[in-house]
Amino acid sequence: MDSYTRPDWLRSVLLTIDVQRDFTIPGAEGSQIVNELLPSPSIRLDTESLLRGELPPVGDPEWIIYKPRWGAFYRTRLEERLQELGVNTIVFSGCNFPNCPRTALELPLSSGDPYQRLL
């Protein structure tokens, strides 16, 4: 593997997409993250802060974003946060790959963003 495609694990993030309990309206019980993926099952998402575009922490250094459409980069602060963190490697995971995870992967691949990408 050459240096361009080799993952840089010290500057990487794991992007996990669509791991809520159900596909529903914001604030409903189904919009909460599956307990098994949270640092503590007592964590509850603050719907209002998510809809304002805030990135509430759920662990260190874990945070949640609300995405209004299939792509995680569309009208969210994800790109801004990744740049703040100096990320150059994104590991994608998630539920229902043909829709949201794949769409999130396609935007950075097609736009020439400075990321090494993994799936």
Buried (B, 14 or more C-beta within 10 A) or exposed (E): EEEEEEBEEEBBBEBBBBBBEEEEEEBEEEBBBEEEEBEEEEBEBEBEEBEEEBBBEBEEEBEBBBBEEBBBBBEBBBBEBBEEEEBBBBBBBBBEBEBBBBBBBEBBEEEEBEBBBBE
